Amino acid sequence: MEQEVPITIHRGEQKDPEQIPQQDTTIPEKVKELGETLSEIFDRFRESESYEHITKSVEIAREYIRNNPAKAMCYSLGVGALLGFLMRKK
């Protein structure tokens, strides 16, 4: 019976962990503020009427796709082709 043995190849000298420069892993304050702001905006959006309308529309679209998969495929193919023609470089 054969077994695979993992092989580790070391190149160069082994470095002492104390000599390797440590990277700063703290998140900058502005990034934290931006994340909190975006979180607050998203929470407000989830509580709005628009979010409810979008979720209802998504459910209607899912039902249509489940009931008419061939038509849905043709529609998506047509829209993709149309967008491809509109976005191609001249």
DAWO-V929696 format. One record per backbone hydrogen bond with DSSP energy under -0.5 kcal/mol. CO is the residue of the C=O (numbers start at 1). NH is the residue of the N-H. If there is no record, write none. Layout:
# DAWO-V929696
<<CO;NH> <CO;NH>>
This chain:
# DAWO-V929696
<<4;6> <7;9> <8;10> <16;19> <16;20> <23;25> <28;32> <29;33> <30;34> <31;35> <32;36> <33;37> <34;38> <35;39> <36;40> <37;41> <38;42> <39;43> <40;44> <41;45> <42;46> <43;47> <45;48> <45;51> <48;52> <49;53> <50;54> <51;55> <52;56> <53;57> <54;58> <55;59> <56;60> <57;61> <58;62> <59;63> <60;64> <61;65> <62;66> <63;67> <64;68> <68;72> <69;73> <70;74> <71;75> <72;76> <73;77> <74;78> <75;79> <76;80> <77;81> <78;82> <79;83> <80;84> <81;85> <82;86> <83;87> <84;88>>
